[in-house]
Amino acid sequence: MQVTEDEAEIRLDRWFRRHFPLLTQGMIQKLCRTGQIRVDGKRVDAATRLLSGQSVRVPPLPEGSPPPPPPVPLNAATLRELEGMVVYRDDTLIVVNKPYGLPVQGGPGILRHLDGMMEGLRQGAGDKPRLVHRIDRDTSGLLVLARTPGVAAKLAAAFRSRHVQKTYWAVVAGRPSPQQGEVSLPLVKFGGLRGGERVAVADADEEGAASAVTRYRTLDAAGRKISWLELSPVTGRTHQLRVHCVALGAPIVGDDKYGGQAAQIEGLPPRLHLHARALALPHPRGGLLELEADLPPHMAETFRTIGFTAPPPARPALANAHR
């Protein structure tokens, strides 16, 4: 089989699961290890990224279990909710403003999540939109979905190569000093599913430590008790912004996991005050797409209570596009 132009940059294992959904990851890896799957006649591993026009050898495939049942149709209320999240869409991608508390993907005990709702964004016989990146369950804001595997691969590559500029807003307890700067503290993951994954500041030479850099500036403050920060992650580590804010001595309001009691401010909603406000990303068809998302209700309430004034989100803009 030949790789189409739209499938360029997709991983080989994902290409196989797209065309042969009964294949498991383990099956694909075994077929690669034994040389039964080849690309342009050469042995490859499952993580190989494909190029347009390449030839993929598909061996006789083992019989699998019956195909999964079709997705359960979404009810009218869920479809309206999903449509209300859409900030921008065209024929290549969709950007939504994810609400607080909605998981991006499923997991143990998680039955309702954005990934399971995306059939509602499918157009006609097109592909089901797919996630390009993630944000935490309790973080609100902009999330990019790709309409095709090829677009997903291009956008994922842009995120990996740091060609996407991400801007978050946070309300924090305290006031950072200095009021703007850069936090460069390596992070290490620990814990598991049952106890919940956590990260912590680590020594640079500690096993598993990954560099993490966040730029920040204070946009407004109420004395020294509460501040509104703009956070720009240079790297994209798990819980990076939350841990770096604690390191600044200004935990994000509502962040029980990392801020503890210091993150609880009397009179403010006890929810995480972290919002993916803006994105600037290279559009798959050329140009720079710039987007902003309105605050979630609990953060808008906090802004009114404290007296912070947030400008309304700018309209989506696609600059320097190839016409």
Sine and cosine of phi, psi and omega as CSV:
sin_phi,cos_phi,sin_psi,cos_psi,sin_omega,cos_omega
0.00,0.00,0.52,-0.85,-0.03,-1.00
-0.97,-0.23,0.63,-0.78,0.03,-1.00
-0.97,0.23,0.80,-0.60,0.00,-1.00
-0.99,0.15,0.22,-0.98,0.01,-1.00
-0.87,0.49,-0.61,0.79,-0.04,-1.00
-0.95,0.31,-0.29,0.96,-0.01,-1.00
-1.00,-0.09,0.04,1.00,0.00,-1.00
-0.86,0.52,0.67,-0.75,0.04,-1.00
0.98,0.18,-0.05,1.00,0.06,-1.00
-0.97,0.24,0.55,-0.83,0.05,-1.00
-0.93,0.37,0.53,-0.85,-0.03,-1.00
-0.85,0.52,-0.68,0.74,-0.02,-1.00
-0.90,0.44,-0.61,0.79,0.02,-1.00
-0.94,0.34,-0.57,0.82,0.07,-1.00
-0.87,0.50,-0.70,0.71,0.01,-1.00
-0.91,0.41,-0.67,0.75,-0.02,-1.00
-0.93,0.38,-0.46,0.89,0.06,-1.00
-0.93,0.36,-0.70,0.72,-0.06,-1.00
-1.00,0.06,-0.47,0.89,-0.05,-1.00
-0.73,-0.68,0.97,0.25,-0.17,-0.99
-0.89,0.46,-0.28,0.96,0.01,-1.00
-0.98,0.19,-0.24,0.97,0.01,-1.00
-0.96,0.28,0.74,-0.68,0.09,-1.00
-1.00,0.02,0.24,-0.97,0.04,-1.00
-0.87,0.50,-0.65,0.76,0.00,-1.00
-0.89,0.46,-0.64,0.77,0.03,-1.00
-0.89,0.46,-0.71,0.71,-0.02,-1.00
-0.89,0.46,-0.70,0.72,0.00,-1.00
-0.89,0.46,-0.64,0.77,0.02,-1.00
-0.91,0.41,-0.66,0.75,0.03,-1.00
-0.90,0.44,-0.55,0.83,0.07,-1.00
-0.95,0.33,-0.71,0.70,-0.03,-1.00
-0.87,0.50,-0.60,0.80,-0.04,-1.00
-1.00,0.03,0.08,1.00,0.07,-1.00
0.97,0.23,0.20,0.98,-0.02,-1.00
-0.98,0.21,-0.45,0.89,0.15,-0.99
-0.99,-0.16,0.79,-0.62,0.03,-1.00
-0.69,-0.72,0.46,-0.89,0.06,-1.00
-0.86,-0.51,0.86,-0.51,-0.10,-0.99
0.79,0.62,0.62,0.79,0.06,-1.00
0.99,0.17,0.00,1.00,-0.07,-1.00
-0.95,-0.31,0.52,-0.85,0.08,-1.00
-0.93,0.38,0.59,-0.81,-0.05,-1.00
-0.60,-0.80,0.24,-0.97,0.14,-0.99
-0.95,-0.30,0.15,-0.99,-0.15,-0.99
-0.90,0.43,-0.42,0.91,-0.06,-1.00
-1.00,0.02,0.00,1.00,0.00,-1.00
-0.85,0.52,0.71,-0.71,0.04,-1.00
-1.00,-0.07,0.74,-0.67,-0.13,-0.99
-1.00,0.04,0.41,-0.91,0.05,-1.00
-0.90,-0.44,0.51,-0.86,0.03,-1.00
-0.84,0.55,0.72,-0.70,0.04,-1.00
1.00,-0.02,-0.20,0.98,0.02,-1.00
-0.93,0.37,0.44,-0.90,0.00,-1.00
-0.97,-0.25,0.82,-0.58,0.00,-1.00
-0.96,-0.29,0.84,-0.54,0.07,-1.00
-0.98,0.17,0.86,-0.52,0.03,-1.00
-0.97,-0.26,0.93,-0.37,-0.03,-1.00
-0.97,0.24,0.17,-0.98,0.15,-0.99
-0.83,0.56,0.79,-0.61,-0.13,-0.99
-0.99,-0.16,0.60,-0.80,0.02,-1.00
-0.92,0.39,0.48,-0.88,0.05,-1.00
-0.94,0.35,0.65,-0.76,0.00,-1.00
-0.91,-0.41,-0.13,-0.99,0.04,-1.00
-0.97,0.24,0.24,-0.97,0.02,-1.00
-0.84,0.55,0.49,-0.87,-0.01,-1.00
-0.88,0.47,0.47,-0.88,0.00,-1.00
-0.91,0.42,0.43,-0.90,0.01,-1.00
-0.91,0.41,0.41,-0.91,0.02,-1.00
-0.89,0.45,0.44,-0.90,-0.02,-1.00
-0.88,0.48,0.55,-0.84,0.04,-1.00
-0.94,0.33,0.76,-0.65,0.00,-1.00
-0.85,0.52,0.61,-0.79,0.02,-1.00
-0.99,0.16,0.59,-0.81,0.01,-1.00
-0.97,0.23,0.19,-0.98,-0.10,-0.99
-0.89,0.47,-0.61,0.79,-0.02,-1.00
-0.91,0.42,-0.65,0.76,0.02,-1.00
-0.92,0.39,-0.63,0.77,0.03,-1.00
-0.90,0.44,-0.64,0.77,0.04,-1.00
-0.91,0.41,-0.66,0.75,0.02,-1.00
-0.88,0.48,-0.70,0.72,-0.01,-1.00
-0.90,0.44,-0.69,0.72,0.00,-1.00
-0.89,0.46,-0.57,0.82,0.02,-1.00
-0.93,0.36,-0.31,0.95,0.02,-1.00
-0.98,0.18,-0.37,0.93,-0.16,-0.99
-0.93,0.37,0.83,-0.56,0.05,-1.00
-0.99,-0.15,-0.57,0.82,-0.06,-1.00
-0.40,-0.91,0.57,-0.82,0.14,-0.99
-0.44,-0.90,0.54,-0.84,0.19,-0.98
-0.56,-0.83,-0.27,-0.96,-0.09,-1.00
-0.99,0.16,0.02,1.00,0.02,-1.00
-0.91,-0.41,-0.53,0.85,-0.09,-1.00
-0.49,-0.87,0.26,-0.96,0.07,-1.00
-0.74,-0.68,0.64,-0.77,0.10,-1.00
-0.84,-0.54,0.78,-0.63,0.00,-1.00
-0.89,-0.46,0.37,-0.93,0.12,-0.99
-0.98,-0.20,1.00,-0.08,-0.08,-1.00
-0.93,0.36,0.74,-0.67,0.01,-1.00
-0.97,0.23,0.34,-0.94,0.11,-0.99
-0.84,0.54,0.65,-0.76,0.14,-0.99
1.00,0.07,-0.13,0.99,0.01,-1.00
-1.00,-0.05,0.91,-0.42,0.03,-1.00
-0.90,0.44,0.53,-0.85,0.04,-1.00
-0.97,0.24,-0.64,0.77,-0.01,-1.00
-0.74,-0.68,0.24,-0.97,0.02,-1.00
-0.98,0.21,0.11,-0.99,0.00,-1.00
0.01,-1.00,-0.11,-0.99,0.00,-1.00
-0.82,0.57,0.86,-0.52,0.04,-1.00
0.98,0.21,0.01,1.00,-0.01,-1.00
-0.97,-0.22,0.95,-0.32,-0.04,-1.00
-0.98,-0.19,-0.43,0.90,-0.04,-1.00
-0.89,-0.45,0.87,-0.48,-0.04,-1.00
-0.45,-0.90,0.30,-0.95,-0.08,-1.00
-0.88,0.47,-0.66,0.75,-0.03,-1.00
-0.85,0.53,-0.59,0.80,0.00,-1.00
-0.97,0.23,-0.16,0.99,-0.01,-1.00
-0.99,-0.16,-0.13,0.99,-0.22,-0.98
-0.96,0.26,-0.17,0.98,0.17,-0.99
-0.85,0.53,-0.48,0.88,-0.01,-1.00
-0.94,0.35,-0.20,0.98,0.02,-1.00
-0.97,-0.26,0.03,1.00,0.05,-1.00
-0.93,0.36,0.63,-0.78,0.04,-1.00
-0.93,-0.36,0.90,-0.44,0.03,-1.00
0.85,0.53,-0.77,-0.63,-0.02,-1.00
-1.00,-0.07,0.21,0.98,-0.02,-1.00
-0.94,0.33,0.05,-1.00,0.01,-1.00
-0.94,0.35,0.46,-0.89,0.19,-0.98
-0.93,0.37,0.77,-0.64,0.04,-1.00
-0.84,0.55,0.51,-0.86,-0.04,-1.00
-0.78,-0.63,0.48,-0.88,-0.01,-1.00
-0.92,0.39,0.62,-0.79,0.07,-1.00
-0.96,-0.27,-0.54,0.84,0.01,-1.00
-0.50,-0.87,-0.05,-1.00,-0.07,-1.00
-0.74,-0.67,0.43,-0.90,0.28,-0.96
-0.71,-0.70,0.37,-0.93,-0.07,-1.00
-0.88,0.47,0.40,-0.92,0.05,-1.00
-0.80,0.61,-0.70,0.71,-0.09,-1.00
-1.00,-0.09,0.12,0.99,0.15,-0.99
-0.99,-0.12,0.75,-0.67,0.04,-1.00
-0.99,-0.13,0.19,-0.98,0.17,-0.99
0.85,-0.52,-0.29,-0.96,-0.23,-0.97
-0.94,0.33,0.73,-0.69,0.03,-1.00
-0.64,-0.76,0.74,-0.67,-0.09,-1.00
-0.99,-0.16,0.73,-0.68,0.05,-1.00
-0.86,-0.51,0.66,-0.75,0.01,-1.00
-0.98,-0.19,0.58,-0.82,-0.02,-1.00
-1.00,0.09,-0.36,0.93,-0.02,-1.00
-0.67,-0.74,0.33,-0.94,0.03,-1.00
-0.86,0.50,-0.62,0.79,-0.01,-1.00
-0.90,0.43,-0.68,0.74,0.04,-1.00
-0.91,0.41,-0.64,0.77,0.03,-1.00
-0.85,0.52,-0.67,0.74,-0.01,-1.00
-0.91,0.41,-0.67,0.74,0.00,-1.00
-0.90,0.43,-0.70,0.72,-0.02,-1.00
-0.94,0.35,-0.64,0.77,0.04,-1.00
-0.88,0.48,-0.62,0.79,0.04,-1.00
-0.91,0.42,-0.61,0.79,0.03,-1.00
-0.90,0.43,-0.65,0.76,0.06,-1.00
-0.91,0.41,-0.69,0.72,-0.02,-1.00
-0.89,0.45,-0.63,0.78,-0.06,-1.00
-1.00,0.06,0.12,0.99,0.06,-1.00
0.89,0.45,0.56,0.83,0.08,-1.00
-1.00,-0.04,0.08,1.00,0.05,-1.00
-0.95,-0.32,0.79,-0.61,0.02,-1.00
-0.99,-0.11,0.87,-0.50,-0.03,-1.00
-0.93,-0.37,0.71,-0.70,0.03,-1.00
-0.79,-0.61,0.80,-0.60,0.03,-1.00
-0.92,-0.40,0.48,-0.88,0.21,-0.98
-0.94,-0.35,0.64,-0.77,0.04,-1.00
-0.65,-0.76,0.59,-0.81,0.21,-0.98
-0.97,-0.23,0.82,-0.57,-0.10,-1.00
-0.86,-0.51,0.40,-0.92,0.08,-1.00
-1.00,0.03,0.88,-0.47,-0.05,-1.00
0.96,-0.28,-0.14,-0.99,-0.02,-1.00
-0.64,-0.77,0.90,-0.43,-0.04,-1.00
-0.88,0.47,0.54,-0.84,0.10,-1.00
-0.72,-0.70,0.89,-0.46,0.06,1.00
-0.94,0.33,0.19,-0.98,-0.09,-1.00
-0.97,0.24,-0.23,0.97,0.14,-0.99
-0.51,-0.86,0.41,-0.91,-0.03,-1.00
0.27,-0.96,-0.47,-0.88,-0.07,-1.00
-0.66,-0.75,0.72,-0.69,0.10,-1.00
-0.97,-0.26,0.84,-0.55,0.05,-1.00
-0.80,-0.60,1.00,-0.02,-0.04,-1.00
-0.73,-0.69,0.86,-0.52,0.03,-1.00
-0.89,0.47,0.48,-0.88,-0.01,-1.00
-0.81,-0.59,0.50,-0.87,0.05,-1.00
-0.74,-0.67,0.62,-0.78,0.02,-1.00
-1.00,-0.01,0.52,-0.86,0.15,-0.99
-0.44,-0.90,0.17,-0.99,-0.04,-1.00
1.00,0.06,0.04,-1.00,-0.04,-1.00
-0.62,-0.78,-0.25,-0.97,-0.09,-1.00
-0.91,0.42,-0.67,0.74,-0.09,-1.00
-0.91,0.41,-0.72,0.69,-0.02,-1.00
-1.00,0.02,-0.10,1.00,-0.03,-1.00
1.00,0.08,0.72,-0.69,0.01,-1.00
-0.94,0.33,0.67,-0.74,0.04,-1.00
-0.73,-0.68,0.33,-0.94,0.13,-0.99
-0.77,-0.64,0.36,-0.93,0.00,-1.00
-0.55,-0.83,0.39,-0.92,0.10,-1.00
-0.90,0.44,0.67,-0.74,-0.07,-1.00
-0.74,-0.67,0.27,-0.96,0.19,-0.98
-0.95,0.30,0.53,-0.85,-0.07,-1.00
-0.86,0.50,-0.52,0.85,-0.04,-1.00
-1.00,-0.08,0.12,0.99,0.01,-1.00
-0.95,0.32,0.63,-0.78,-0.01,-1.00
-0.86,0.50,0.75,-0.66,0.01,-1.00
1.00,0.09,-0.07,1.00,-0.03,-1.00
-0.95,0.32,0.65,-0.76,0.03,-1.00
-0.81,-0.59,0.66,-0.75,0.00,-1.00
-0.89,0.45,0.58,-0.82,0.00,-1.00
-0.57,-0.82,0.80,-0.60,-0.07,-1.00
-0.76,-0.66,0.76,-0.65,0.03,-1.00
-0.75,-0.66,0.78,-0.63,0.15,-0.99
-0.99,-0.11,0.58,-0.81,-0.04,-1.00
-0.59,-0.81,0.38,-0.93,0.19,-0.98
-0.46,-0.89,0.52,-0.85,0.00,-1.00
-1.00,0.05,0.85,-0.52,0.00,-1.00
-1.00,0.01,-0.51,0.86,0.03,-1.00
-0.26,-0.97,0.28,-0.96,0.00,-1.00
-0.44,-0.90,0.50,-0.87,0.12,-0.99
-0.95,-0.32,1.00,-0.01,-0.10,-0.99
0.87,0.49,-0.71,-0.71,0.05,-1.00
-0.94,-0.35,0.19,0.98,-0.10,-1.00
-1.00,-0.01,-0.63,0.77,-0.10,-0.99
-0.64,-0.77,0.66,-0.75,0.03,-1.00
-0.71,-0.70,0.44,-0.90,0.10,-1.00
-0.94,-0.33,0.89,-0.45,-0.07,-1.00
-0.93,-0.36,0.54,-0.84,0.25,-0.97
-0.98,-0.21,0.82,-0.57,-0.06,-1.00
-0.88,-0.47,0.76,-0.65,0.01,-1.00
-0.83,-0.56,0.99,-0.16,0.00,-1.00
-0.96,0.29,0.82,-0.57,0.08,-1.00
-0.99,0.17,-0.61,0.80,0.11,-0.99
-0.95,-0.32,0.18,-0.98,-0.07,-1.00
-0.81,-0.59,0.86,0.51,-0.02,-1.00
-0.99,0.14,0.43,-0.90,0.07,-1.00
-0.83,0.56,0.78,-0.63,0.07,-1.00
0.83,0.56,0.38,0.92,-0.07,-1.00
-0.83,0.55,-0.76,0.65,-0.08,-1.00
-0.90,0.43,-0.61,0.79,-0.03,-1.00
-0.91,0.41,-0.70,0.72,-0.02,-1.00
-0.95,0.31,-0.63,0.78,0.00,-1.00
-0.92,0.39,-0.56,0.83,0.06,-1.00
-0.91,0.41,-0.63,0.78,0.09,-1.00
-0.88,0.48,-0.65,0.76,0.02,-1.00
-0.90,0.44,-0.47,0.88,0.06,-1.00
-0.98,0.21,-0.11,0.99,-0.08,-1.00
0.98,0.18,0.37,0.93,-0.05,-1.00
-0.63,-0.78,0.96,0.26,-0.01,-1.00
-0.89,0.46,0.50,-0.86,0.01,-1.00
-0.94,0.34,0.73,-0.68,-0.02,-1.00
-0.84,0.54,0.73,-0.69,0.01,-1.00
1.00,0.07,0.02,1.00,-0.03,-1.00
-1.00,0.01,0.99,0.16,0.01,-1.00
-0.87,0.49,-0.60,0.80,-0.14,-0.99
-0.89,0.46,-0.67,0.75,-0.06,-1.00
-0.93,-0.38,-0.49,0.87,-0.07,-1.00
-1.00,-0.06,-0.35,0.94,0.00,-1.00
0.87,0.49,-0.56,-0.83,-0.05,-1.00
-0.90,0.43,-0.49,0.87,-0.01,-1.00
-0.91,0.42,-0.34,0.94,-0.03,-1.00
-1.00,0.00,-0.01,1.00,0.01,-1.00
-0.98,-0.18,0.86,-0.51,-0.01,-1.00
-0.91,-0.42,0.86,-0.52,-0.03,-1.00
-0.86,0.52,0.73,-0.68,0.02,-1.00
1.00,-0.06,-0.13,0.99,0.03,-1.00
-0.94,-0.34,0.52,-0.86,0.00,-1.00
-0.84,0.54,0.70,-0.71,-0.03,-1.00
-0.99,0.15,0.77,0.64,0.01,-1.00
-0.85,-0.53,0.42,-0.91,-0.01,-1.00
-0.88,0.48,0.81,-0.59,-0.03,-1.00
-0.99,-0.16,0.91,0.42,0.01,-1.00
-0.72,-0.70,0.81,-0.59,-0.16,-0.99
-0.69,-0.73,0.81,-0.59,0.07,-1.00
-0.98,0.22,1.00,-0.02,-0.18,-0.98
-0.97,0.24,-0.69,0.72,-0.16,-0.99
-0.61,-0.79,0.49,-0.87,0.10,-0.99
-0.69,-0.73,0.62,-0.79,0.19,-0.98
-0.77,-0.64,0.92,-0.39,-0.11,-0.99
-0.69,-0.72,0.50,-0.87,0.06,-1.00
-0.93,0.37,0.82,-0.57,0.02,-1.00
-0.95,0.30,0.64,-0.77,-0.03,-1.00
-0.83,0.55,-0.40,0.92,-0.02,-1.00
-0.97,-0.22,0.19,0.98,0.03,-1.00
0.95,-0.33,0.49,-0.87,0.00,-1.00
1.00,0.00,0.13,-0.99,-0.02,-1.00
-0.92,-0.38,0.86,-0.51,0.01,-1.00
-1.00,-0.08,0.83,-0.55,-0.02,-1.00
-0.89,-0.46,0.76,-0.65,-0.11,-0.99
-0.66,-0.75,0.49,-0.87,0.11,-0.99
-0.70,-0.72,0.48,-0.88,-0.02,-1.00
-0.83,-0.56,0.64,-0.77,0.02,-1.00
-0.93,0.37,0.40,-0.92,-0.01,-1.00
-0.91,0.41,0.50,-0.86,0.14,-0.99
-0.94,0.34,0.36,-0.93,-0.08,-1.00
-0.81,0.59,-0.66,0.75,-0.07,-1.00
-0.94,0.35,-0.55,0.84,0.05,-1.00
-0.97,0.25,-0.58,0.82,0.08,-1.00
-0.89,0.46,-0.63,0.78,0.05,-1.00
-0.89,0.45,-0.68,0.73,0.02,-1.00
-0.89,0.45,-0.67,0.75,0.02,-1.00
-0.87,0.50,-0.66,0.75,0.02,-1.00
-0.91,0.41,-0.66,0.75,-0.03,-1.00
-0.90,0.44,-0.69,0.72,-0.08,-1.00
-0.99,0.14,-0.49,0.87,-0.04,-1.00
0.99,-0.15,0.26,0.96,0.11,-0.99
-0.97,0.26,0.62,-0.78,0.01,-1.00
-0.90,-0.43,0.94,-0.35,-0.01,-1.00
-0.99,-0.14,0.75,-0.66,0.08,-1.00
-0.92,0.40,0.51,-0.86,0.06,-1.00
-0.90,0.44,0.45,-0.89,0.00,-1.00
-0.89,0.46,0.65,-0.76,0.05,-1.00
-0.94,0.34,0.44,-0.90,0.07,-1.00
-0.92,0.39,0.54,-0.84,0.05,-1.00
-0.82,0.57,0.63,-0.78,-0.02,-1.00
-0.70,-0.72,0.72,-0.70,0.05,-1.00
-0.89,-0.45,0.97,-0.26,-0.08,-1.00
-0.98,-0.18,0.54,-0.84,0.09,-1.00
0.84,0.54,0.56,0.83,0.01,-1.00
-0.96,0.27,0.52,-0.85,0.08,-1.00
-0.98,0.20,0.82,-0.57,-0.02,-1.00
-0.99,-0.13,0.00,0.00,0.00,0.00
